[in-house]
Amino acid sequence: MSGHGTPIPMQAHFSRGLSGRADVPGDKSISHRSLILGALCVGETRITGLLEGEDVLDTAKAMRAMGAEVMRDEGGTWHVYGVGVGGFAEPDQVIDCGNSGTGVRLIMGAMASSPITATFTGDASLNKRPMARVTDPLALFGAQTVGRSGGRLPMTIVGAVDPVPVHYTVPVPSAQVKSAVLLAGLNAPGQTVVIEQEATRDHTERMLAGFGAQITTETTGEGRVITLTGQPELRPQIITVPRDPSSAAFPVCAALITEGSDVLVPSIGLNPTRAGLFTTLREMGADLTYENEREEGGEPVADLRARFSPDMQGIEVPPERAASMIDEYPVLSVVAACASGATVMRGVKELRVKESDRIDAMATGLRACGVEVEEGEDWWIVQGRGAGGVSGGATCASHLDHRIAMSFLVLGLAARKPVAVDDGGPIATSFPIFEPLMAALGADIRRV
């Protein structure tokens, strides 16, 4: 069952010559943060290009529930009239964050240093995911938490009445944890310091600076040290959300493994903390080029052109790159299956606690499609079958995970026999236009 309704079984069939322009949705990470930071300003923040997937719409509902005015006009521009730092109102109802780990963890951080109480829940997948990694540091500010065993949702957070700034070293690479602590630090007097030993996506730091917060980042022997001065008056912004590199991964990878393809994916954010997949694909020999490189809204952006690449070779992906492409390993494993030789992925234990255990989910489905996979707690190896070498013919479990579902559907475009997923419904959480976009490129993906 999908956490969003009746299951939607889908099947992808062998396709040739994907071509055209793939206008993928706005970046999910930046969309969440735009709404939350807009709600923490006084005045109007305007957002164009917002991802209108279920995850982000749930964050918009949460900001309304906490007192901000959030609306979309007929032209697709979103308007957020914020309540200021420390101005959140106590919500009347439980906050349902659907499938979004990013949404719930960032919202928890944003409210944890305010004297309000909020209860959070999500769908079946989100309610299995660990929240202690966020609630533990939030307790240092003075917030109190009551949840299910294992630190799982549903969970109630009682915000700190007199928050104190914290000095926190993030124990595992996680942009969500880092961001939750920084957002909590906004309403704490003095300086909150976050140290990350491995760099993770830095959208929160960039956007906080853009909204007028006093924030600095330096690299020391301890790692990246981020210092935020609390209780600023954030300034409303006009934001153009770049297109999501995690969504772009699917049409890009489909073009690389599908015979005769040439696809343009315009205006993709290439923040170096997010672009690890594209670097990896090029190292494998992919015909993937960056065109019209530029900067928009403080973020590097380019148009990606991906062409069929039958001579790709497996590589060992540097483990230090994992944080910059953690959401893209499922679809990378599909490309690896269609390359020659072994692709080795290490330092990826975070995949075990995503919307699903993504290593297990992909390994099980790939094996059912005739691909040899080895795995450990923190690594996995895909033995490539070469272009046209994947047999397919399996129905794979999506485990309520949008990226698992889309990855197997991409595989089906290049496999000799169709590849199905038991439920494509969760795709709407991050990529609501996936089906029509892929169909317009020439992909044969059907609901069954």
Summary of the structure (lengths in Angstrom):
residues: 448
radius of gyration: 21.1
end to end distance: 15.2
largest distance: 62.0
contacts: 1747
relative contact order: 0.16
helix: 33%
strand: 29%
